Every structure is written in C-alpha cells, then in structure tokens.
Amino acid sequence: GDGTIREVNITAVLGYLIDESKNHSMDDALLLELIKIINQDDQTINLNNYFGSEITIEHWYTHKASNTDIRRKVDIQIKLMNSDKVVFHRIIIENKIKEAARDSQQQLSDEYELERRESTESRNDIDGITPITVVFITPRKFRTHTANAYDTLLVDTNDTKKHIYWSSNDKEDPTIYNAILKVVEKEQMAEINPIYSCALHTIKSFARH
C-alpha cells in the first residue's frame, strides 16, 4: 500500500494477527491475550468452553427498515466455538485511531443491535441467548464524541462492553500493544511456536504505529 495509516489498514492487520487460521504460526496466542483483557474484571468469557474461533474482518449486516435494506459493518466479528463447533460467545470489535465522528455513537449501538439480531437468528449459536462482548479500541487520548460512543452504549444483562486502549506508557496496562509484546515474549521463551519472519515484520510495523 501507500503506507498511510487508516482504520481499515489497522483493522486488517489486527484481524490477521488474532485469526488462528492465518499463516503467522501464532495460532490463537493474540486472541487469547485479548480475551484475558476482556476477562480482567470478571470471567466474562469461559475459556473452558473454548475450542476454536471464526473471525471475519469487516463483517456486514443487512436489515430491512421501512422496506429499505440498511447496511452496516463492524470492523471485526469473532465467534468463539465450543467442542461441538457451536457459537458460545460473540465478540465485535470497533476500532478508532483518531477522533470519532459525530455519528459514531449511533454506529456502535447499531452494530451491537445487529449482532444481537444475527445471533438470535443463527442456527449455530447456543440455545437461548449467546453472550456478546462489544470491544471498543481507541487511542488513550480521545475526546467527547469517542467517549460518548462507548459511555452511552447500553447492552443487555447477558452482554458486556470493554474499552481498550491501543497503547500506554505502562507495560502492565491491558492494551493491544502490550498484548502483542506478550506474544512476542512468549515466542522468545519458546512458549509458543516460532513466528514466521514475514509475520514478525508485520507485528513490528503494526506495533510501531
């Protein structure tokens, strides 16, 4: 590409790195670090049920309103599967690398409601209501519109939301950057498979931004 940092670029790279089916040899190491952040305050996601994932970058929803098809996309959709390949938890990720637009508050709510609708209509989700976690990733410094998009998002009792920063000055903070560092450190300690050199280059470039 032209080297320009755009949300679509960041989304593509993050989606690639957390997808165990991609050719980076990290399996689901980064996805598990993300789940650890989600589970930091409580065990939102029960990893005892976890046997794999299905990840879609820029997942599109379509629904009818007043005889009109309305389309909306979420940056990343994650379906966590149990041993029977049934979806037991859903995660949707919306990321921002700059100040959110004024319509972002409605955007986040729409994405959540559309994910809930898709889950309810799916034949491959657990009986009843599959829990959904909405993850909002932003820079540490953000302003009113971005803050309101998360703060005013209302989720059902069965669901959760999590605001995660891209990075911070503290290596112990639960950020995306620190999660990536932990995966690289695990590779250096031979706790996970060696990361392919092309993927490692991608990780380093991604982390610098």
Rosetta blueprint (number, residue, H / E / L):
1 G L
2 D L
3 G L
4 T L
5 I L
6 R L
7 E H
8 V H
9 N H
10 I H
11 T H
12 A H
13 V H
14 L H
15 G H
16 Y H
17 L H
18 I H
19 D L
20 E L
21 S L
22 K L
23 N L
24 H L
25 S L
26 M L
27 D L
28 D L
29 A H
30 L H
31 L H
32 L H
33 E H
34 L H
35 I H
36 K H
37 I H
38 I H
39 N L
40 Q L
41 D L
42 D L
43 Q L
44 T L
45 I L
46 N L
47 L H
48 N H
49 N H
50 Y L
51 F L
52 G E
53 S E
54 E E
55 I E
56 T E
57 I E
58 E E
59 H E
60 W E
61 Y E
62 T E
63 H E
64 K E
65 A E
66 S L
67 N L
68 T E
69 D E
70 I E
71 R E
72 R E
73 K E
74 V E
75 D E
76 I E
77 Q E
78 I E
79 K E
80 L E
81 M E
82 N L
83 S L
84 D L
85 K L
86 V L
87 V E
88 F E
89 H E
90 R E
91 I E
92 I E
93 I E
94 E E
95 N E
96 K L
97 I L
98 K L
99 E L
100 A L
101 A L
102 R L
103 D L
104 S H
105 Q H
106 Q H
107 Q H
108 L H
109 S H
110 D H
111 E H
112 Y H
113 E H
114 L H
115 E H
116 R H
117 R H
118 E H
119 S H
120 T H
121 E H
122 S L
123 R L
124 N L
125 D E
126 I L
127 D L
128 G L
129 I L
130 T L
131 P L
132 I E
133 T E
134 V E
135 V E
136 F E
137 I E
138 T E
139 P L
140 R L
141 K L
142 F L
143 R L
144 T H
145 H H
146 T H
147 A H
148 N H
149 A H
150 Y H
151 D H
152 T L
153 L L
154 L L
155 V L
156 D L
157 T L
158 N L
159 D L
160 T E
161 K E
162 K E
163 H E
164 I E
165 Y E
166 W L
167 S L
168 S L
169 N L
170 D L
171 K L
172 E L
173 D L
174 P L
175 T L
176 I H
177 Y H
178 N H
179 A H
180 I H
181 L H
182 K H
183 V H
184 V H
185 E H
186 K H
187 E H
188 Q H
189 M L
190 A L
191 E L
192 I L
193 N L
194 P L
195 I L
196 Y L
197 S H
198 C H
199 A H
200 L H
201 H H
202 T H
203 I H
204 K H
205 S H
206 F H
207 A H
208 R H
209 H L
